[in-house]
């Protein structure tokens, strides 16, 4: 019984959505990392004999299947804190997902338009390169949104060893190559192509055995999770109880070398908290403790707000430096979150709904490259919340002398959703790429400390006021990714495309080519 063209198109569209949705379960908190492979194989089956227009539509459907459920957690900030009803939030998220899906759709169109035929290079060279280009464009255009890159799924998988060499997208490339090889086994009925996945797994394992950095003596750290409800975060009457919560939790842990408070743990302007901060600085020094704490800074001369992390207490190794207003031991967030921290076209959007007028949504960006924060003589490369998802921006603030990665966040905006888990997974990848221990302090969780390979050595439950105590050794030196960034992978991607174009006229049936 033949199906009608309309029915076939509907079934293919549903198949594309299902294949994309399958990949969501490869990410945290599900962590079924092997599911990336069947997800991609489903996409390959949809693209195999598709025309350019069919390939674009199926690639778009696949990406919608990935992005809409994978990013559904964003609706929590819209509905619970932004005054938007659920149906409208769904429409807005569908529009966001559709925009993000345009990049994979374009990659699939180019793939079908310029790399047809039955040659192995179509799958093993052209498609991986085009997918990477689409990912990079999605992570750069209009400030970028590089969320749900497939490489993140492998933070606990066998391909993670590529990250210190080529970054997270090096893992994505390895996944694409492995999937393409498995597809070639199916198409050519030859087990020869299994050598490639085996080689990739062996290569990833070998690179994990390399000591890219040297390690220092253990440092005692205490990461404070205040668990302040988002509804109280910017309530002036809640300021004193909030600050008291962090003080009380810290007082019990002042034997630590470093105490970390999360993003905007002090929900007030720095200039208004001057006497308090000076006394806090002195109290930390009495116990020979360094403190890193989030606060809001207002530059009166430029009339700009900054999302800031301050270094206080014992700063330099000798403990001689003291806090004073506008002192230089600070980090100002560079990559701001659209809508949450700045509103594009604000004159048009702010009157529409409370969602476009959230508290503290008028920040200015700090410098792209800033000195490391100093606490007790140790150097911390900082990233505040959202900006940890931009690997190159984090990388350029890390030097061979940097001791730790530090990220502070407030994921209370997203409640009990999967968003904070995906966010934490991304942060762990930065540790692996740069071979630095990661300290991640958040308001409501997930607060973690990781080793240089991204493995978690300490974690506390979400939605509890608690302190994570751990001992972690600082690291010094350079991974290849820290030294060269994405340039080797850019070159490799360009090479794949050139080779695919060069081999394209020589396409032969599967039986005649390996």
Secondary structure, DSSP 8 states (H G I E B T S, - for coil): ----HHHHHHHHHHHHHHHHHHHHTTSTTT--TTHHHHHHHHHHHHHTT--HHHHHHHHHHHHHHHHHHHTGGGHHHHHHSS---HHHHHHHHHHHHHHHHHHHHHHHHHHHHHS-SS-HHIIIIIIHHHHHHHHHHHTTGGG---TT-GGGGGTTSTTGGGHHHH-HHHHHHHHHHHHHHHHHHHHH--GGGHHHHHHHHHHHHHHHTS--EEEEEEEEEEEEE----GGGTT-GGGHHHHHHHHHHHHHTTTTSSEEEE-TTSS-SBGGGGHHHHHHHHHHHHHTT-EEEEEEEEEETTTTEEEEEEEEEES-STTS-----TT-S-EEE--S--BTTTB-TTHHHHTTT-GGGG-TT--B----SS---EEETTEEEEEEEGGGGG-HHHHHTT--TT--EEEEEE-GGGGTTSSHHHHHHHHHHHHHHHHT-EEEEEESSS--EEE-TTS-EEEE--TTS-EEEEEEEEEEEE--HHHHHTTHHHHHHHHHHHHHHHHHHTT---GGG--
